[in-house]
Amino acid sequence: MRLSVIAIGILLGGNAVRGFGNKLEIKENPKEDLQWFEREHHSTWYKFRSPADTKITFEIIPDNIEDDIDFLVFEGAIPGICDKIGTKQVKPIRSNISRNDKSNRSICGLRKDAPDDFVRSGVGSSFSRAIEVKKGDLFYLVVDYQDRPLAGYTIHFHYDPPPPPPEPDPEEKQKLRQQLQIDVLDAATGKPLTANLTIDGMQFDKVVEAKGKSSYSYEMDAYRNLKIGCVRAGYMFQTLKVKGTMDPEVKVQVKLAPIAPGARVILDDIRFVGNEDKVMRQSEASLLMLLRFLQENPKVRIEVEGHVNGPTFKNTKEFIQLSTARAKTVYDFLLVNDIEPERISYVGLGNSQMLFPEPKNKEQSEANRRVEIKVLGM
């Protein structure tokens, strides 16, 4: 289960990226079941709270009319809900698994005039019945693509009656804001380059993407730790970490060098669950940037190298197997996002190339657990 937080209003849009999340809570169910997906396919879980005593409706609007999107809604204030959903001790309170209706732009959701709590698979209404809620009630929304997603989607929430405007928060007024200025330059000439960015940490639980400029400006809360990725066709991608400060302005220069066979980039922000090959949420920005790099440079071929931390130990079979499995996780993520298999290979090197053979602290140990990308050709 991968959870995101839904705020009031509009949520998610843009290019769909597949392959984050480690577990399918909803598995095989008969097609005639009214409440459940037959199984999860390409799903994302969200949680939201009601802002008032009201009636909630929403629309899920796909960016591509060909995408067939289904959804389930669960009451959320249940201890251990993820495990209980997996064993069906908790059941959905709303579902809609009907075929996408292109005459309705393939929109689905909840409506006040919809008569049914559950709409089964096949031809049927795209809308299920609205939910009567109390202020503070917690819910989980599961959005699932029946087939591989072609694009993203937007969620619009509606409340009847609408919640009262929030009271001004005195602390919010006093929060320090700062300007973020990012300039992209050619490493050799120092001249500006138009490039695409990924910025993790500027907004909660979201990787911001920006395209087509050489200079970017943002306003954000002060003291934000950022991970900035930069991609341009014909250049190696670059990653920078920016430590949070209280300064009124943060200036960042990203310098890009042309792609060359043998060039390497360390993706030290791809993190795994301890002694496993499951990718953690904080790895999303690095994986997304690697994907965008390969999409921008369709002739580049790479090798994904997995490394583990293993000071004082020989490079055992277990180390090699674990590092290989981790490299393959990145390889599989790229494949599921339609990068051609002939452009990617992977290898596990165990602890044979630790950056810190005798790590002195946690940071050095984590630096040894990494994924490196090596350019094989163009």
URBELUR-V574303 format. One record per helix or strand. SS is the DSSP state (@ for helix, = for strand). FROM is the first residue (numbers start at 0). TO is the last residue. Records with the same first field share a line. If there is no record, write none. Layout:
BEGIN
SS = FROM-TO, FROM-TO
END
This chain:
BEGIN
= = 2-4, 9-9, 41-48, 53-61, 68-74, 93-97, 107-110, 117-121, 126-128, 130-132, 137-144, 152-159, 176-185, 191-191, 194-202, 205-212, 214-220, 225-230, 234-234, 237-241, 248-255, 257-257, 263-266, 271-271, 278-278, 300-306, 343-347, 369-376
@ = 80-85, 101-103, 169-173, 280-295, 316-335, 340-342, 361-367
END
